[in-house]
Amino acid sequence: MTRVAVTSRTFSRHPVLRRELLARYPDAAFNDSGLVLAGEGLIRFLSGHDKAITGLEKLDAGVFAALPELKVVSKFGVGVDMIDLAAMASAGVRFGWTGGTNKRSVAELVIALTISLLRHVPEANRAVVAGSWPQFPGRHLSGRTVGIVGCGHVGKDLAKLLRAFGCRVLTNDIRNFPDFYERYGIEPVELETLLKESDVVTLHVPLDATTRDMLSAERLNLMKKDAVLINAARGGLIDEQALAAMLKSGRLAGAACDVFAKEPPADLELARLPNFIATPHIGGAAEEATLAMGRAAIKGLDDNRIPERGIFPDGY
């Protein structure tokens, strides 16, 4: 009998996903204690299982070496920066992964955060709750220049949604999508040009050695003073200290992050700034996305392959 373990807390407490997994694997084990599994605790939980559905847990060479019986890992979600794919391949562990399952959820959150910043929604809410009734002159998203850094599944979906707002859309990606760009009127540009010309900059790239701290203090200073920055991709892409300094000084109008270099962030200086919006990694947390990601993870237990650089998963 195939033994399956689910480390993801979100998957484990979702009644529909539990029911659908149990229909296929009746003896599946869930993370019902709601533990944050890491290191030895993660190894103990996965020990004795052939397949696993994981979320944000870190899987490295040590984990794979300690679990020789583990043959398949299927991903609940799309990010793979928490998994050492080279170590997975070396261990002969197969990977179940489907890209784009949460793209609409993330794209809609980006638009929500952008409009909230441009219209000062959090500040206005705090003012009313405090008993005052000030006016907060804001700006439209409509007609603005939006720079999308990373034109993968989420970036493409966001570009489509922005058409309704009549935005000029710039993009920067290591890959080229000429047919998509032409169809939707998107302008591919260098990253520095995107930062200089955009009213809104939004990040949609994975976290790896080439993207870590990609928005350094130097690059952040290329942005317009009245621009806003959104990161609903991965923590670690932005120099958070430099961002906090720019927001405090008025060098940047506003920013919003759904992800942080350390989650939850230990230093709340950035999160507490009035022109900053912090959300707790909820980009893929819409109910529709949760179901799509969960069902893809269940499918990945049987439909999987060894990771292969440049081929699978997308972007690896």
C-alpha positions as CSV (number, residue, x, y, z in Angstrom):
1,M,0.0,0.0,0.0
2,T,1.3,3.5,-0.9
3,R,1.8,5.7,2.1
4,V,1.2,9.4,1.7
5,A,1.9,12.3,4.1
6,V,0.7,15.9,3.8
7,T,2.9,18.5,5.5
8,S,1.0,21.5,4.3
9,R,-1.2,23.0,7.1
10,T,-3.6,24.6,4.6
11,F,-4.1,21.4,2.7
12,S,-4.5,19.4,5.9
13,R,-7.3,21.5,7.3
14,H,-9.2,21.8,4.0
15,P,-12.2,19.4,4.1
16,V,-12.7,19.1,0.3
17,L,-9.0,18.4,-0.4
18,R,-8.8,15.9,2.5
19,R,-11.9,14.1,1.2
20,E,-10.5,14.0,-2.4
21,L,-7.1,12.8,-1.3
22,L,-8.5,10.1,1.0
23,A,-10.7,8.8,-1.8
24,R,-7.5,8.0,-3.7
25,Y,-5.2,7.3,-0.7
26,P,-7.3,6.1,2.2
27,D,-4.4,5.9,4.7
28,A,-3.0,9.4,4.0
29,A,-1.5,11.2,7.0
30,F,-2.2,14.9,7.6
31,N,-0.5,17.6,9.6
32,D,-3.5,17.9,12.0
33,S,-1.4,19.4,14.7
34,G,-0.8,22.5,12.6
35,L,3.0,22.2,13.2
36,V,5.6,24.2,11.3
37,L,7.6,21.3,10.1
38,A,11.3,21.7,9.6
39,G,14.6,19.7,10.0
40,E,14.3,16.7,12.3
41,G,10.6,17.3,12.9
42,L,9.9,17.3,9.1
43,I,11.9,14.1,8.8
44,R,10.0,12.4,11.6
45,F,6.7,13.3,10.1
46,L,7.6,12.1,6.6
47,S,9.4,8.9,7.8
48,G,7.8,5.7,6.5
49,H,6.0,7.4,3.7
50,D,6.4,6.8,-0.1
51,K,4.9,10.1,-1.2
52,A,4.3,13.5,0.2
53,I,2.4,16.7,-0.5
54,T,4.4,19.7,0.8
55,G,3.8,23.4,0.9
56,L,6.4,25.8,2.3
57,E,8.6,23.2,4.1
58,K,12.3,23.2,3.3
59,L,13.5,20.1,1.6
60,D,17.2,19.8,1.2
61,A,19.9,17.2,0.7
62,G,19.8,16.2,4.4
63,V,16.0,15.6,4.3
64,F,16.2,13.4,1.1
65,A,19.2,11.5,2.5
66,A,17.3,10.7,5.7
67,L,14.2,9.5,3.8
68,P,15.3,6.8,1.3
69,E,11.8,5.5,1.1
70,L,10.4,8.8,-0.1
71,K,9.9,8.5,-3.9
72,V,7.6,11.4,-4.8
73,V,7.1,14.9,-3.6
74,S,4.1,16.8,-5.0
75,K,3.9,20.6,-4.5
76,F,1.0,22.4,-3.0
77,G,1.6,25.8,-4.6
78,V,3.9,26.9,-7.3
79,G,7.1,28.2,-5.7
80,V,10.1,25.8,-5.6
81,D,12.7,28.0,-3.9
82,M,12.3,25.9,-0.7
83,I,13.2,22.7,-2.5
84,D,16.8,21.7,-3.4
85,L,15.8,20.4,-6.8
86,A,19.4,19.2,-7.6
87,A,19.4,17.2,-4.4
88,M,16.0,15.8,-5.2
89,A,17.2,14.7,-8.7
90,S,20.3,13.1,-7.2
91,A,18.2,11.2,-4.7
92,G,16.0,9.9,-7.5
93,V,12.9,11.6,-6.0
94,R,10.2,12.5,-8.5
95,F,8.4,15.9,-8.5
96,G,4.8,16.6,-9.0
97,W,4.4,20.3,-10.0
98,T,1.9,22.3,-12.0
99,G,2.6,26.0,-12.8
100,G,0.0,28.8,-12.8
101,T,-2.6,27.2,-10.4
102,N,-2.8,30.4,-8.3
103,K,-2.1,33.0,-11.0
104,R,-5.5,34.7,-10.9
105,S,-5.5,34.8,-7.1
106,V,-2.1,36.5,-7.0
107,A,-2.9,38.9,-9.9
108,E,-6.1,40.1,-8.3
109,L,-4.3,40.7,-5.0
110,V,-1.7,42.8,-6.8
111,I,-4.5,45.0,-8.3
112,A,-6.1,45.2,-4.9
113,L,-2.9,46.3,-3.2
114,T,-2.0,48.8,-6.0
115,I,-5.4,50.5,-5.9
116,S,-5.2,50.5,-2.1
117,L,-1.9,52.3,-2.2
118,L,-2.9,54.8,-4.9
119,R,-6.1,55.7,-3.1
120,H,-4.6,55.6,0.4
121,V,-7.2,53.1,1.6
122,P,-5.4,51.8,4.7
123,E,-4.6,55.3,5.9
124,A,-8.1,56.5,5.3
125,N,-9.5,53.5,7.2
126,R,-7.2,54.2,10.2
127,A,-8.3,57.8,10.2
128,V,-12.0,57.1,10.4
129,V,-11.5,54.4,13.0
130,A,-9.5,57.0,15.0
131,G,-12.5,59.4,14.9
132,S,-11.4,61.8,12.1
133,W,-12.8,62.5,8.7
134,P,-9.9,63.8,6.5
135,Q,-9.7,63.8,2.7
136,F,-7.0,61.7,1.0
137,P,-6.5,62.8,-2.6
138,G,-5.5,59.7,-4.6
139,R,-4.7,58.6,-8.1
140,H,-6.2,56.3,-10.6
141,L,-4.7,53.0,-11.7
142,S,-6.3,53.7,-15.0
143,G,-4.0,55.0,-17.7
144,R,-0.8,54.5,-15.6
145,T,2.4,52.8,-16.6
146,V,2.8,49.4,-14.9
147,G,6.1,47.5,-15.0
148,I,5.8,43.8,-14.6
149,V,9.1,42.2,-13.6
150,G,8.7,38.5,-14.6
151,C,6.2,37.6,-17.3
152,G,5.4,34.0,-16.3
153,H,2.0,32.7,-15.4
154,V,1.1,35.5,-12.9
155,G,2.7,38.2,-14.9
156,K,0.8,37.3,-18.0
157,D,-2.5,37.0,-16.2
158,L,-1.9,40.4,-14.5
159,A,-1.1,42.0,-17.9
160,K,-4.4,40.7,-19.3
161,L,-6.4,42.2,-16.3
162,L,-4.6,45.6,-16.7
163,R,-6.1,46.0,-20.2
164,A,-9.4,46.9,-18.5
165,F,-7.6,49.8,-16.9
166,G,-6.1,51.1,-20.1
167,C,-2.6,50.8,-18.6
168,R,0.6,51.0,-20.5
169,V,2.4,47.7,-19.6
170,L,6.2,47.3,-19.6
171,T,7.8,43.9,-18.8
172,N,11.2,42.5,-18.1
173,D,11.9,38.8,-18.3
174,I,14.9,36.6,-19.0
175,R,12.7,34.8,-21.6
176,N,11.0,36.4,-24.6
177,F,7.3,36.0,-25.4
178,P,7.0,38.0,-28.6
179,D,3.6,36.6,-29.6
180,F,2.1,37.4,-26.2
181,Y,3.6,40.9,-26.1
182,E,2.3,41.7,-29.5
183,R,-1.2,40.4,-28.8
184,Y,-1.6,42.4,-25.6
185,G,0.4,45.5,-26.5
186,I,3.2,44.9,-23.9
187,E,6.6,46.5,-24.2
188,P,9.6,44.4,-23.2
189,V,12.3,46.6,-21.8
190,E,15.5,46.5,-19.7
191,L,14.9,46.3,-15.9
192,E,16.5,49.8,-15.4
193,T,14.2,51.3,-18.0
194,L,11.1,49.6,-16.4
195,L,12.0,51.0,-13.0
196,K,12.6,54.5,-14.3
197,E,9.3,54.7,-16.4
198,S,6.8,52.8,-14.3
199,D,4.2,54.4,-12.0
200,V,3.6,50.9,-10.5
201,V,6.3,48.2,-10.3
202,T,5.2,44.6,-9.5
203,L,7.5,41.6,-9.0
204,H,6.7,38.1,-10.3
205,V,9.9,36.2,-10.4
206,P,11.1,33.2,-8.5
207,L,13.8,33.5,-5.7
208,D,17.2,32.1,-6.7
209,A,20.8,33.3,-6.8
210,T,20.1,35.5,-9.8
211,T,17.1,37.3,-8.3
212,R,17.9,37.6,-4.6
213,D,18.1,41.3,-3.7
214,M,17.4,42.2,-7.4
215,L,15.8,45.4,-6.2
216,S,18.9,46.7,-4.3
217,A,19.1,50.3,-2.9
218,E,20.7,51.4,-6.1
219,R,17.9,50.0,-8.3
220,L,15.1,51.2,-5.9
221,N,16.5,54.7,-6.4
222,L,15.8,54.5,-10.1
223,M,12.0,54.5,-9.4
224,K,9.9,57.6,-9.6
225,K,9.3,59.4,-6.4
226,D,5.5,59.0,-6.7
227,A,5.7,55.4,-7.8
228,V,4.5,52.4,-5.8
229,L,6.1,48.9,-5.5
230,I,4.3,45.6,-5.0
231,N,5.9,42.3,-4.1
232,A,3.6,39.3,-4.1
233,A,6.2,36.9,-5.5
234,R,8.9,35.9,-3.0
235,G,10.6,37.5,0.0
236,G,14.3,38.2,-0.6
237,L,13.8,40.0,-3.9
238,I,14.0,43.5,-2.3
239,D,16.4,45.2,0.0
240,E,13.8,45.7,2.8
241,Q,16.0,48.1,4.8
242,A,16.5,50.3,1.8
243,L,12.8,50.2,1.0
244,A,11.9,51.3,4.5
245,A,14.3,54.2,4.4
246,M,12.9,55.4,1.0
247,L,9.3,55.2,2.3
248,K,10.2,57.1,5.5
249,S,12.0,59.8,3.6
250,G,9.3,60.2,0.9
251,R,11.6,59.1,-1.8
252,L,9.0,56.5,-2.7
253,A,5.3,57.0,-2.5
254,G,4.2,53.6,-1.2
255,A,4.8,49.8,-1.3
256,A,3.1,46.6,-0.4
257,C,4.5,43.2,0.3
258,D,2.7,39.9,0.7
259,V,6.1,38.2,1.2
260,F,9.1,38.9,3.3
261,A,12.7,37.7,3.5
262,K,11.8,36.3,6.9
263,E,8.3,35.1,7.5
264,P,6.7,36.3,9.7
265,P,9.0,39.4,9.7
266,A,10.9,39.8,13.0
267,D,11.6,43.5,12.4
268,L,8.2,45.3,12.0
269,E,9.7,48.8,11.2
270,L,8.7,48.4,7.5
271,A,5.3,46.9,8.2
272,R,4.3,49.7,10.5
273,L,5.0,52.5,8.1
274,P,1.8,54.4,7.1
275,N,2.6,54.2,3.3
276,F,3.3,50.4,3.4
277,I,0.8,47.5,3.3
278,A,1.8,44.2,4.7
279,T,-0.2,41.0,4.1
280,P,0.8,37.5,5.5
281,H,1.6,35.6,2.2
282,I,-2.0,35.4,1.1
283,G,-1.4,35.7,-2.7
284,G,-2.6,32.2,-3.3
285,A,-5.1,32.0,-0.5
286,A,-8.3,32.6,-2.4
287,E,-10.6,29.6,-2.1
288,E,-10.5,29.0,-5.8
289,A,-6.7,28.9,-5.8
290,T,-6.5,26.7,-2.8
291,L,-8.7,24.1,-4.5
292,A,-6.8,24.4,-7.8
293,M,-3.4,24.0,-6.0
294,G,-4.6,21.2,-3.9
295,R,-6.1,19.2,-6.8
296,A,-2.9,19.8,-8.8
297,A,-0.9,18.4,-5.8
298,I,-3.1,15.3,-5.6
299,K,-2.7,14.8,-9.3
300,G,1.1,15.2,-8.9
301,L,1.3,12.2,-6.6
302,D,0.8,10.1,-9.7
303,D,1.8,12.5,-12.5
304,N,5.4,13.4,-11.8
305,R,9.0,13.3,-13.1
306,I,12.6,13.8,-12.0
307,P,13.5,17.5,-11.9
308,E,15.7,18.4,-14.9
309,R,17.4,21.8,-15.2
310,G,16.1,23.9,-18.0
311,I,13.2,21.6,-18.6
312,F,11.2,20.8,-15.5
313,P,9.9,22.5,-13.5
314,D,9.4,25.7,-15.5
315,G,12.2,28.1,-14.8
316,Y,14.5,25.6,-13.1
